[in-house]
Amino acid sequence: MAEITLNSQALKHNLNIISSHIGANIELGAVLKDNAYGHGLEQIALLARDYGIKSVFVKNYAEALRISQYFPLITAFYGMPEGKFPKNIAFVINDKAHIAALPRGTKVELKVNAGMNRNGIESSEIYTFIELILQNGLELVGVFCHNGYGDDVDSAFEQGQKRFAEIKQEVRGLSQKYGFKLPRFHSLSSSGAVRAAANKGGISDDLVRIGIAMYGYLDVNFQNPVSANLQKVAALYADRVATRIAQKGARIGYSGCTSLERESVISTYDIGYGDGFFRVNERHKVYTKEGYQILPRSSMDCFSCLCDKHRICVFDNATPIAKAFDTISYEVLTRLSPAIKRTII
Ligand SMILES: *Cc1c(COP(=O)(O)O)cnc(C)c1O
């Protein structure tokens, strides 16, 4: 049976590197959304908790419920709750309808648009939203934005940070005026956190939201002491289904796209596009970790290689796979089917 191994030492190592780079006074929040970037939500939650992580971010309420016993605070980026829910789940306010939908006493984080023009309220609406949040008896635990320019070497990143500094200033003023507890402030994901930490002045938020770097990836266009030292957490293994000796000229798989140049030993392995691994067709050249080509075309539940090993490592680094399919490591990882067995090593 195919398996994903999760290297607990690598995860710990990555969190150590990141936290020493960003500084001990900034809280390290872990982003566990989308099944912990395909790694397995419960498994990564356990490792993060054992490491001492206190705040995590997940995609929605359903993900938050699955790990609510592990952390003091779990923020659900999207969606609203149904029925009764644990007190330690915070919901994100992107719209007035979200305020109206939540029962009194619920923890909320207010998302503000700082230049990505995607989600969040406008900074001109902060006063109105905070007033509504207070009137509705919600507990404002955080105000945040998402700086989407951390990877790019232009000034948009600094502009986003400047805008967030103004937002923080306004919220501090409102907190003094209306006497509510100052919420936590956060704006940086992996690339932004690593970048801001290296800038003069360092990070001026309370917390950073670390996703991809925790899993061992940080492909950015600026020099930094983190990228090259990260270790990949996940590796995908496939097990042999069948082996045969096929004659020269034999055609393999759907439409017989591959035809053998010589008599060969050929095996199928139990990963296909139904398992969330991209479908390899005649336009892709994709190799397993040990260098066996995944022969086009792969099927829903298996692929073929010229090899007879019992088990092969499909990848222990998603980057070459991402390049072959013109995408990013995030997508290769998050697509991995939750049904594949995860094993912490
Ligand atoms: C996904 C996400 C992150 C984490 O981003 P990485 O690049 O994986 O570190 C942080 N904040 C928000 C709002 C996100 O959606």
Ligand as a Chemical Component Dictionary entry (heavy atoms), coordinates in Angstrom:
data_LIG
# 
_chem_comp.id                   LIG 
_chem_comp.type                 NON-POLYMER 
_chem_comp.pdbx_formal_charge   0 
_chem_comp.three_letter_code    LIG 
# 
loop_
_chem_comp_atom.comp_id 
_chem_comp_atom.atom_id 
_chem_comp_atom.alt_atom_id 
_chem_comp_atom.type_symbol 
_chem_comp_atom.charge 
_chem_comp_atom.model_Cartn_x 
_chem_comp_atom.model_Cartn_y 
_chem_comp_atom.model_Cartn_z 
_chem_comp_atom.pdbx_ordinal 
LIG C1 C1 C 0 -1.505 29.798 3.353 1  
LIG C2 C2 C 0 -1.422 30.993 4.153 2  
LIG C3 C3 C 0 -0.266 31.275 4.909 3  
LIG C4 C4 C 0 0.981  30.433 4.846 4  
LIG O1 O1 O 0 1.703  30.690 3.674 5  
LIG P1 P1 P 0 3.099  29.963 3.392 6  
LIG O2 O2 O 0 3.598  30.597 2.161 7  
LIG O3 O3 O 0 2.778  28.522 3.166 8  
LIG O4 O4 O 0 3.952  30.156 4.589 9  
LIG C5 C5 C 0 -0.283 32.389 5.719 10 
LIG N1 N1 N 0 -1.374 33.201 5.773 11 
LIG C6 C6 C 0 -2.483 32.965 5.055 12 
LIG C7 C7 C 0 -3.622 33.905 5.159 13 
LIG C8 C8 C 0 -2.550 31.867 4.213 14 
LIG O5 O5 O 0 -3.659 31.653 3.500 15 
# 
loop_
_chem_comp_bond.comp_id 
_chem_comp_bond.atom_id_1 
_chem_comp_bond.atom_id_2 
_chem_comp_bond.value_order 
_chem_comp_bond.pdbx_ordinal 
LIG C1 C2 SING 1  
LIG C2 C3 SING 2  
LIG C2 C8 DOUB 3  
LIG C3 C4 SING 4  
LIG C3 C5 DOUB 5  
LIG C4 O1 SING 6  
LIG O1 P1 SING 7  
LIG P1 O2 DOUB 8  
LIG P1 O3 SING 9  
LIG P1 O4 SING 10 
LIG C5 N1 SING 11 
LIG N1 C6 DOUB 12 
LIG C6 C7 SING 13 
LIG C6 C8 SING 14 
LIG C8 O5 SING 15 
# 
